Amino acid sequence: ILKRVLRNLPYRDLMSCCDVDSDWRHLADPMICYYRVTMSVRNYEMLCRIELEHISGYNGVAVTHSNIDFQDLIEILKQCTSETMSIDLDITDAGHFQLNFSVYAPFLTKFGHRIHLFSYKSPGVAVRAQRYSDFLSLMPNLEILQTNDLYVAGTLPLAPDSKTPTLSQLRLLDFGESV
């Protein structure tokens, strides 16, 4: 029964379970499959630089992949067979890239439900509210949302529709110095 319960926990909670005792660690440790994905787009480039750090197990054996593309990212993430895979996604966007949905869509469609932390920065540039909402709608299990230097332009509809993200798992919302 405990094993079934642990399968439904995100990375951070599995790590806490490993601290309970050796029996719990024995069950939870092999389920830990955590990825930190860092994406950045520099001004005047259309190339998204991706770095992936994979941490497995309680003791945090880490493997880093640098300068990979979206296809490589998807292929590497497909190799994780753990039902409890957790992804932290950190994006620093240049103004012209503006959460270009078509670029991120293949990754988010396949793995958006595994993203538990999303950090987005778009220094000094407004992001359309509807585009931001569309982006978040592909992360239904998001627990932590951090946005710094984010300026949202436009408004979202007052009545939710099928695309409006509910973010029912959200535990922490940090807008930093955003307006």
N, CA, C and O of each residue as an XYZ file, in Angstrom:
716
protein
N       0.830     -1.186      0.000
C       0.000      0.000      0.000
C       0.875      1.249      0.000
O       0.601      2.194     -0.741
N       1.913      1.265      0.815
C       2.795      2.419      0.900
C       3.441      2.709     -0.455
O       3.580      3.869     -0.845
N       3.828      1.673     -1.157
C       4.452      1.858     -2.470
C       3.498      2.564     -3.431
O       3.920      3.424     -4.204
N       2.220      2.206     -3.387
C       1.226      2.857     -4.245
C       1.057      4.326     -3.877
O       0.909      5.180     -4.751
N       1.079      4.611     -2.594
C       0.958      5.996     -2.135
C       2.182      6.800     -2.594
O       2.040      7.912     -3.102
N       3.363      6.243     -2.416
C       4.595      6.947     -2.789
C       4.639      7.264     -4.283
O       5.189      8.295     -4.673
N       4.078      6.410     -5.115
C       4.074      6.643     -6.569
C       3.363      7.930     -6.958
O       3.599      8.469     -8.039
N       2.499      8.422     -6.089
C       1.729      9.626     -6.402
C       2.334     10.900     -5.822
O       1.747     11.976     -5.935
N       3.500     10.780     -5.204
C       4.117     11.946     -4.586
C       5.139     12.595     -5.506
O       5.840     11.903     -6.245
N       5.228     13.925     -5.465
C       6.264     14.613     -6.230
C       7.639     14.432     -5.583
O       7.761     13.957     -4.454
N       8.645     14.817     -6.321
C      10.050     14.669     -5.933
C      10.321     15.141     -4.506
O      10.889     14.396     -3.707
N       9.924     16.360     -4.180
C      10.248     16.928     -2.869
C       9.654     16.095     -1.721
O      10.290     15.911     -0.683
N       8.437     15.600     -1.924
C       7.800     14.783     -0.889
C       8.468     13.414     -0.772
O       8.580     12.866      0.324
N       8.911     12.866     -1.904
C       9.644     11.590     -1.853
C      10.948     11.748     -1.069
O      11.341     10.868     -0.303
N      11.605     12.885     -1.277
C      12.843     13.138     -0.536
C      12.558     13.172      0.973
O      13.337     12.640      1.763
N      11.463     13.787      1.363
C      11.088     13.826      2.780
C      10.776     12.432      3.310
O      11.109     12.106      4.450
N      10.139     11.614      2.482
C       9.821     10.242      2.901
C      11.086      9.431      3.161
O      11.101      8.560      4.031
N      12.132      9.712      2.419
C      13.402      9.001      2.617
C      13.995      9.291      3.992
O      14.795      8.508      4.505
N      13.604     10.414      4.588
C      14.116     10.784      5.903
C      13.353     10.129      7.056
O      13.779     10.231      8.206
N      12.236      9.459      6.769
C      11.426      8.847      7.834
C      12.192      7.733      8.523
O      12.429      7.788      9.729
N      12.579      6.726      7.760
C      13.394      5.638      8.291
C      13.932      4.814      7.117
O      13.637      5.108      5.959
N      14.712      3.793      7.421
C      15.371      3.019      6.359
C      14.375      2.248      5.496
O      14.620      2.068      4.303
N      13.272      1.791      6.060
C      12.263      1.085      5.263
C      11.629      2.017      4.228
O      11.473      1.657      3.061
N      11.271      3.209      4.674
C      10.681      4.169      3.746
C      11.709      4.574      2.686
O      11.366      4.711      1.511
N      12.968      4.766      3.095
C      14.007      5.138      2.129
C      14.179      4.028      1.094
O      14.351      4.306     -0.093
N      14.133      2.785      1.534
C      14.282      1.649      0.628
C      13.183      1.662     -0.442
O      13.439      1.313     -1.594
N      11.980      2.057     -0.072
C      10.873      2.111     -1.033
C      10.898      3.371     -1.904
O      10.647      3.299     -3.107
N      11.198      4.519     -1.301
C      11.105      5.794     -2.013
C      12.321      6.091     -2.897
O      12.178      6.695     -3.960
N      13.504      5.675     -2.468
C      14.738      6.024     -3.193
C      14.709      5.679     -4.685
O      15.054      6.538     -5.496
N      14.319      4.478     -5.083
C      14.339      4.169     -6.517
C      13.286      4.929     -7.322
O      13.344      4.952     -8.551
N      12.332      5.545     -6.644
C      11.288      6.292     -7.344
C      11.703      7.724     -7.657
O      11.024      8.416     -8.416
N      12.811      8.170     -7.079
C      13.221      9.559     -7.243
C      13.883      9.750     -8.607
O      14.940      9.189     -8.897
N      13.232     10.550     -9.421
C      13.723     10.877    -10.761
C      13.393     12.347    -10.988
O      12.256     12.693    -11.306
N      14.376     13.195    -10.824
C      14.183     14.640    -10.834
C      15.029     15.266    -11.924
O      16.189     14.894    -12.106
N      14.457     16.211    -12.647
C      15.182     16.921    -13.698
C      15.058     18.415    -13.480
O      13.979     18.919    -13.165
N      16.160     19.118    -13.647
C      16.157     20.581    -13.669
C      16.492     20.977    -15.104
O      17.582     20.694    -15.601
N      15.545     21.631    -15.756
C      15.713     22.051    -17.140
C      15.863     23.567    -17.149
O      14.985     24.290    -16.679
N      16.975     24.037    -17.686
C      17.232     25.474    -17.788
C      17.291     25.846    -19.266
O      18.106     25.319    -20.023
N      16.417     26.760    -19.657
C      16.368     27.213    -21.043
C      16.624     28.705    -21.074
O      16.111     29.450    -20.240
N      17.410     29.131    -22.028
C      17.627     30.569    -22.166
C      17.722     30.932    -23.641
O      18.285     30.202    -24.457
N      17.148     32.088    -23.946
C      17.205     32.637    -25.290
C      17.835     34.007    -25.157
O      17.341     34.860    -24.420
N      18.917     34.212    -25.868
C      19.595     35.505    -25.801
C      19.039     36.428    -26.878
O      18.486     35.974    -27.879
N      19.193     37.704    -26.659
C      18.693     38.677    -27.637
C      19.240     38.402    -29.027
O      20.402     38.036    -29.206
N      18.375     38.588    -29.993
C      18.703     38.487    -31.414
C      19.102     37.082    -31.846
O      19.646     36.910    -32.937
N      18.849     36.088    -31.030
C      19.070     34.700    -31.425
C      17.722     33.999    -31.404
O      16.871     34.328    -30.578
N      17.518     33.070    -32.270
C      16.307     32.258    -32.198
C      16.627     30.897    -31.599
O      15.752     30.039    -31.486
N      17.878     30.703    -31.217
C      18.307     29.434    -30.654
C      18.048     29.403    -29.149
O      18.468     30.303    -28.422
N      17.372     28.388    -28.701
C      17.115     28.209    -27.274
C      18.199     27.294    -26.726
O      18.342     26.156    -27.173
N      18.958     27.789    -25.761
C      20.009     26.986    -25.136
C      19.393     26.208    -23.976
O      18.752     26.780    -23.095
N      19.600     24.904    -23.994
C      18.992     24.045    -22.983
C      20.072     23.302    -22.222
O      20.982     22.721    -22.812
N      19.957     23.329    -20.905
C      20.820     22.524    -20.038
C      19.900     21.661    -19.183
O      18.891     22.134    -18.659
N      20.262     20.404    -19.053
C      19.451     19.445    -18.311
C      20.304     18.801    -17.233
O      21.377     18.264    -17.508
N      19.813     18.861    -16.006
C      20.477     18.168    -14.896
C      19.521     17.080    -14.415
O      18.371     17.358    -14.077
N      20.003     15.853    -14.389
C      19.197     14.708    -13.958
C      19.726     14.238    -12.613
O      20.909     13.927    -12.472
N      18.843     14.190    -11.633
C      19.209     13.730    -10.295
C      18.351     12.517     -9.984
O      17.123     12.578    -10.041
N      19.010     11.416     -9.655
C      18.247     10.209     -9.317
C      18.668      9.701     -7.948
O      19.841      9.750     -7.581
N      17.688      9.214     -7.205
C      17.967      8.647     -5.895
C      18.115      9.696     -4.815
O      18.342     10.874     -5.093
N      17.984      9.256     -3.593
C      18.041     10.135     -2.421
C      19.395     10.829     -2.293
O      19.457     11.994     -1.902
N      20.464     10.134     -2.613
C      21.798     10.723     -2.481
C      22.158     11.641     -3.638
O      23.246     12.215     -3.665
N      21.250     11.780     -4.591
C      21.401     12.780     -5.636
C      22.530     12.562     -6.618
O      23.352     13.456     -6.819
N      22.590     11.404     -7.231
C      23.567     11.177     -8.295
C      23.138     12.036     -9.478
O      22.057     11.832    -10.031
N      23.975     12.995     -9.873
C      23.597     13.965    -10.901
C      24.367     13.748    -12.198
O      25.559     13.442    -12.193
N      23.655     13.915    -13.302
C      24.237     13.888    -14.642
C      23.759     15.151    -15.345
O      22.567     15.457    -15.324
N      24.675     15.887    -15.968
C      24.321     17.129    -16.645
C      24.550     17.000    -18.138
O      25.571     16.479    -18.587
N      23.573     17.490    -18.901
C      23.672     17.561    -20.359
C      23.600     19.036    -20.729
O      22.642     19.718    -20.364
N      24.599     19.536    -21.449
C      24.634     20.950    -21.813
C      24.427     21.134    -23.313
O      24.748     20.266    -24.124
N      23.882     22.295    -23.646
C      23.684     22.689    -25.045
C      22.976     21.620    -25.869
O      23.441     21.254    -26.948
N      21.863     21.125    -25.366
C      21.077     20.153    -26.112
C      19.886     20.873    -26.755
O      19.541     21.985    -26.357
N      19.269     20.243    -27.737
C      18.097     20.848    -28.365
C      16.828     20.195    -27.811
O      16.900     19.285    -26.985
N      15.675     20.664    -28.270
C      14.407     20.155    -27.746
C      14.235     18.662    -28.021
O      13.721     17.932    -27.173
N      14.657     18.210    -29.185
C      14.509     16.786    -29.514
C      15.360     15.920    -28.584
O      14.903     14.878    -28.114
N      16.599     16.351    -28.316
C      17.452     15.626    -27.368
C      16.825     15.623    -25.976
O      16.833     14.605    -25.283
N      16.285     16.768    -25.576
C      15.643     16.878    -24.266
C      14.513     15.868    -24.138
O      14.428     15.149    -23.143
N      13.659     15.813    -25.130
C      12.525     14.882    -25.106
C      13.009     13.440    -25.059
O      12.464     12.632    -24.307
N      14.019     13.108    -25.846
C      14.539     11.735    -25.869
C      15.138     11.337    -24.522
O      14.933     10.214    -24.059
N      15.868     12.242    -23.898
C      16.466     11.942    -22.588
C      15.370     11.748    -21.542
O      15.436     10.813    -20.745
N      14.366     12.623    -21.538
C      13.292     12.514    -20.549
C      12.461     11.247    -20.753
O      11.939     10.691    -19.786
N      12.334     10.796    -21.971
C      11.589      9.558    -22.241
C      12.242      8.352    -21.576
O      11.566      7.360    -21.305
N      13.545      8.419    -21.309
C      14.273      7.304    -20.725
C      13.934      7.084    -19.247
O      14.188      6.006    -18.711
N      13.368      8.085    -18.593
C      12.992      7.934    -17.186
C      11.717      7.118    -17.113
O      10.678      7.534    -17.626
N      11.790      5.973    -16.484
C      10.632      5.086    -16.381
C       9.865      5.284    -15.078
O       8.826      4.659    -14.868
N      10.363      6.134    -14.218
C       9.711      6.367    -12.926
C       8.385      7.096    -13.123
O       8.306      8.077    -13.862
N       7.356      6.608    -12.456
C       6.049      7.265    -12.501
C       6.075      8.587    -11.740
O       5.180      9.415    -11.906
N       7.082      8.787    -10.920
C       7.153      9.977    -10.080
C       8.126     11.024    -10.619
O       8.563     11.895     -9.867
N       8.471     10.956    -11.892
C       9.393     11.930    -12.468
C       8.896     13.348    -12.199
O       7.714     13.645    -12.372
N       9.805     14.211    -11.778
C       9.482     15.598    -11.485
C      10.436     16.500    -12.249
O      11.630     16.212    -12.344
N       9.908     17.598    -12.797
C      10.719     18.527    -13.581
C      10.578     19.929    -13.008
O       9.471     20.401    -12.752
N      11.722     20.590    -12.808
C      11.753     22.019    -12.526
C      12.177     22.695    -13.824
O      13.212     22.346    -14.391
N      11.394     23.656    -14.300
C      11.661     24.336    -15.563
C      11.957     25.794    -15.298
O      11.149     26.505    -14.701
N      13.133     26.243    -15.751
C      13.573     27.621    -15.570
C      13.836     28.204    -16.956
O      14.723     27.744    -17.675
N      13.053     29.226    -17.325
C      13.211     29.841    -18.644
C      13.562     31.309    -18.477
O      12.890     32.039    -17.748
N      14.620     31.738    -19.155
C      14.948     33.144    -19.275
C      14.794     33.467    -20.753
O      15.553     32.982    -21.593
N      13.803     34.289    -21.056
C      13.417     34.562    -22.432
C      13.875     35.942    -22.868
O      13.834     36.889    -22.083
N      14.306     36.059    -24.102
C      14.579     37.365    -24.691
C      13.249     37.951    -25.142
O      12.291     37.218    -25.385
N      13.193     39.245    -25.251
C      11.941     39.916    -25.574
C      11.282     39.453    -26.850
O      10.057     39.337    -26.894
N      12.040     39.187    -27.877
C      11.431     38.832    -29.161
C      10.904     37.401    -29.179
O      10.062     37.066    -30.011
N      11.384     36.561    -28.280
C      10.992     35.152    -28.289
C       9.603     34.982    -27.677
O       8.787     34.209    -28.179
N       9.337     35.713    -26.582
C       8.007     35.842    -26.012
C       7.245     34.536    -25.829
O       6.142     34.397    -26.358
N       7.785     33.602    -25.114
C       7.106     32.332    -24.876
C       6.545     31.774    -26.178
O       5.365     31.438    -26.269
N       7.402     31.683    -27.170
C       6.994     31.202    -28.484
C       6.424     29.793    -28.346
O       7.159     28.808    -28.272
N       5.110     29.726    -28.312
C       4.400     28.495    -28.006
C       4.785     27.346    -28.927
O       4.917     26.210    -28.472
N       4.966     27.622    -30.204
C       5.275     26.546    -31.156
C       6.622     25.898    -30.868
O       6.822     24.722    -31.171
N       7.543     26.653    -30.288
C       8.871     26.108    -29.967
C       8.785     25.189    -28.748
O       9.373     24.107    -28.743
N       8.057     25.614    -27.717
C       7.984     24.858    -26.475
C       6.924     23.757    -26.490
O       6.998     22.822    -25.692
N       5.940     23.854    -27.388
C       4.774     22.959    -27.381
C       5.102     21.463    -27.374
O       4.513     20.739    -26.571
N       6.008     20.958    -28.222
C       6.269     19.508    -28.198
C       6.756     19.022    -26.825
O       6.343     17.961    -26.357
N       7.625     19.795    -26.194
C       8.129     19.442    -24.864
C       7.015     19.523    -23.829
O       6.831     18.594    -23.042
N       6.270     20.628    -23.825
C       5.224     20.818    -22.812
C       4.058     19.857    -22.989
O       3.467     19.416    -22.002
N       3.721     19.528    -24.216
C       2.626     18.599    -24.455
C       2.956     17.223    -23.888
O       2.090     16.554    -23.323
N       4.196     16.808    -24.040
C       4.600     15.480    -23.584
C       4.922     15.445    -22.084
O       4.622     14.456    -21.415
N       5.531     16.514    -21.550
C       6.031     16.478    -20.176
C       5.493     17.595    -19.267
O       5.918     17.691    -18.116
N       4.586     18.427    -19.744
C       4.054     19.523    -18.935
C       3.434     19.063    -17.633
O       3.522     19.764    -16.625
N       2.803     17.887    -17.637
C       2.181     17.363    -16.413
C       3.213     16.948    -15.377
O       2.862     16.705    -14.222
N       4.475     16.862    -15.767
C       5.555     16.493    -14.835
C       6.253     17.717    -14.240
O       7.107     17.577    -13.365
N       5.899     18.899    -14.702
C       6.544     20.118    -14.213
C       5.884     20.532    -12.904
O       4.678     20.770    -12.843
N       6.706     20.612    -11.857
C       6.214     20.996    -10.537
C       6.694     22.380    -10.120
O       6.095     23.005     -9.244
N       7.772     22.865    -10.741
C       8.259     24.210    -10.475
C       8.511     24.871    -11.825
O       9.183     24.307    -12.689
N       7.962     26.075    -11.997
C       8.184     26.836    -13.230
C       8.659     28.223    -12.848
O       7.979     28.949    -12.123
N       9.837     28.584    -13.344
C      10.403     29.907    -13.126
C      10.578     30.554    -14.494
O      11.228     29.999    -15.380
N       9.990     31.732    -14.653
C      10.053     32.409    -15.954
C      10.504     33.853    -15.781
O       9.977     34.589    -14.948
N      11.486     34.242    -16.581
C      11.979     35.614    -16.575
C      11.993     36.128    -18.007
O      12.477     35.456    -18.917
N      11.460     37.321    -18.192
C      11.516     38.001    -19.480
C      11.842     39.452    -19.181
O      10.949     40.298    -19.146
N      13.121     39.745    -18.964
C      13.541     41.047    -18.441
C      12.993     42.243    -19.217
O      13.304     42.462    -20.388
N      12.158     43.007    -18.501
C      11.700     44.285    -19.025
C      10.778     44.232    -20.228
O      10.532     45.272    -20.838
N      10.258     43.077    -20.597
C       9.426     42.972    -21.783
C       8.064     42.408    -21.381
O       7.985     41.453    -20.609
N       7.009     42.994    -21.900
C       5.659     42.519    -21.578
C       5.360     41.208    -22.302
O       5.719     41.020    -23.465
N       4.697     40.315    -21.586
C       4.241     39.050    -22.154
C       2.719     39.107    -22.210
O       2.077     39.494    -21.233
N       2.141     38.725    -23.339
C       0.688     38.742    -23.455
C       0.064     37.778    -22.445
O       0.499     36.633    -22.317
N      -0.949     38.248    -21.737
C      -1.588     37.452    -20.684
C      -2.126     36.134    -21.232
O      -1.972     35.095    -20.589
N      -2.751     36.156    -22.401
C      -3.324     34.936    -22.956
C      -2.231     33.929    -23.295
O      -2.426     32.728    -23.104
N      -1.092     34.390    -23.793
C       0.012     33.482    -24.121
C       0.557     32.833    -22.847
O       0.851     31.638    -22.830
N       0.687     33.623    -21.789
C       1.173     33.110    -20.514
C       0.189     32.075    -19.971
O       0.599     31.032    -19.462
N      -1.096     32.362    -20.079
C      -2.136     31.443    -19.623
C      -2.101     30.137    -20.429
O      -2.209     29.053    -19.855
N      -1.952     30.236    -21.747
C      -1.867     29.041    -22.593
C      -0.691     28.175    -22.174
O      -0.795     26.950    -22.116
N       0.423     28.823    -21.884
C       1.632     28.136    -21.464
C       1.382     27.372    -20.159
O       1.713     26.190    -20.056
N       0.799     28.047    -19.167
C       0.541     27.434    -17.861
C      -0.503     26.322    -17.936
O      -0.491     25.406    -17.113
N      -1.398     26.392    -18.908
C      -2.449     25.370    -19.012
C      -1.868     23.985    -19.303
O      -2.533     22.974    -19.077
N      -0.632     23.935    -19.802
C       0.011     22.649    -20.078
C       0.794     22.115    -18.872
O       1.490     21.107    -18.985
N       0.683     22.785    -17.722
C       1.369     22.367    -16.495
C       0.351     22.166    -15.375
O       0.368     22.918    -14.400
N      -0.533     21.176    -15.482
C      -1.617     21.022    -14.515
C      -1.175     20.669    -13.096
O      -1.940     20.867    -12.152
N       0.028     20.155    -12.928
C       0.499     19.760    -11.596
C       1.496     20.745    -11.004
O       2.226     20.414    -10.070
N       1.524     21.941    -11.543
C       2.453     22.964    -11.088
C       2.221     23.277     -9.615
O       1.095     23.544     -9.197
N       3.301     23.241     -8.831
C       3.227     23.518     -7.400
C       3.849     24.866     -7.047
O       3.409     25.533     -6.111
N       4.879     25.264     -7.803
C       5.589     26.512     -7.509
C       5.721     27.304     -8.805
O       6.246     26.809     -9.802
N       5.232     28.552     -8.772
C       5.328     29.445     -9.924
C       6.121     30.667     -9.504
O       5.727     31.397     -8.594
N       7.251     30.884    -10.180
C       8.108     32.034     -9.886
C       8.267     32.845    -11.171
O       8.646     32.310    -12.213
N       7.975     34.129    -11.083
C       8.187     34.990    -12.239
C       8.846     36.266    -11.764
O       8.327     36.948    -10.881
N       9.970     36.585    -12.337
C      10.689     37.807    -12.011
C      10.833     38.635    -13.274
O      10.982     38.094    -14.370
N      10.789     39.935    -13.115
C      10.903     40.856    -14.247
C       9.851     40.571    -15.302
O      10.110     40.731    -16.495
N       8.670     40.152    -14.881
C       7.594     39.830    -15.813
C       6.589     40.966    -15.836
O       6.114     41.412    -14.792
N       6.274     41.422    -17.015
C       5.263     42.444    -17.216
C       4.205     41.841    -18.123
O       4.476     41.518    -19.280
N       2.997     41.692    -17.592
C       1.923     41.050    -18.353
C       1.098     42.125    -19.045
O       0.674     43.100    -18.424
N       0.879     41.932    -20.342
C       0.071     42.863    -21.129
C      -1.260     42.200    -21.452
O      -1.303     41.031    -21.835
N      -2.344     42.952    -21.296
C      -3.654     42.413    -21.617
C      -4.302     41.819    -20.382
O      -3.767     41.903    -19.276
N      -5.461     41.220    -20.589
C      -6.201     40.628    -19.485
C      -6.649     39.235    -19.868
O      -6.682     38.871    -21.043
N      -6.989     38.476    -18.867
C      -7.539     37.143    -19.077
C      -9.052     37.227    -18.923
O      -9.542     38.096    -18.203
N      -9.800     36.353    -19.575
C     -11.253     36.372    -19.409
C     -11.634     36.075    -17.959
O     -10.974     35.277    -17.292
N     -12.695     36.717    -17.473
C     -13.135     36.491    -16.097
C     -13.725     35.101    -15.921
O     -13.547     34.479    -14.874
N     -14.412     34.619    -16.918
C     -15.004     33.280    -16.841
C     -14.004     32.268    -17.393
O     -13.563     32.401    -18.534
N     -13.639     31.255    -16.596
C     -12.680     30.262    -17.086
C     -13.247     29.472    -18.256
O     -14.436     29.156    -18.300
N     -12.381     29.168    -19.185
C     -12.759     28.287    -20.283
C     -11.868     27.059    -20.226
O     -11.120     26.882    -19.264
N     -11.936     26.218    -21.227
C     -11.177     24.964    -21.207
C      -9.676     25.191    -21.224
O      -8.919     24.303    -20.834
N      -9.223     26.368    -21.671
C      -7.786     26.635    -21.728
C      -7.267     27.380    -20.508
O      -6.055     27.472    -20.314
N      -8.150     27.907    -19.692
C      -7.712     28.656    -18.526
C      -7.134     27.683    -17.499
O      -7.825     26.761    -17.064
N      -5.861     27.881    -17.104
C      -5.252     26.945    -16.152
C      -5.888     27.069    -14.771
O      -6.131     28.174    -14.285
N      -6.152     25.935    -14.151
C      -6.717     25.952    -12.807
C      -5.634     25.954    -11.738
O      -5.836     26.500    -10.653
N      -4.495     25.354    -12.029
C      -3.356     25.320    -11.101
C      -3.782     24.885     -9.699
O      -3.423     25.518     -8.707
N      -4.537     23.820     -9.632
C      -5.067     23.336     -8.360
C      -3.990     22.815     -7.405
O      -4.234     22.716     -6.202
N      -2.814     22.484     -7.914
C      -1.738     21.974     -7.069
C      -0.803     23.076     -6.569
O       0.124     22.806     -5.806
N      -1.048     24.321     -7.001
C      -0.143     25.425     -6.694
C      -0.034     25.648     -5.190
O      -1.034     25.853     -4.502
N       1.219     25.603     -4.687
C       1.496     25.818     -3.264
C       2.157     27.172     -3.018
O       1.977     27.773     -1.959
N       2.924     27.650     -4.002
C       3.674     28.888     -3.830
C       3.634     29.697     -5.115
O       3.881     29.175     -6.202
N       3.321     30.974     -4.977
C       3.296     31.899     -6.093
C       4.211     33.062     -5.743
O       3.948     33.785     -4.782
N       5.278     33.254     -6.503
C       6.260     34.278     -6.217
C       6.449     35.144     -7.446
O       7.055     34.716     -8.429
N       5.924     36.380     -7.390
C       6.064     37.293     -8.526
C       7.302     38.169     -8.398
O       7.545     38.997     -9.276
N       8.076     38.023     -7.363
C       9.299     38.804     -7.215
C       9.026     40.271     -7.388
O       8.204     40.842     -6.672
N       9.714     40.899     -8.342
C       9.529     42.333     -8.586
C       8.688     42.578     -9.821
O       8.734     43.663    -10.400
N       7.921     41.581    -10.231
C       7.081     41.726    -11.411
C       5.946     42.696    -11.156
O       5.550     42.936    -10.015
N       5.435     43.246    -12.238
C       4.293     44.151    -12.162
C       3.158     43.562    -12.947
O       2.084     44.158    -13.023
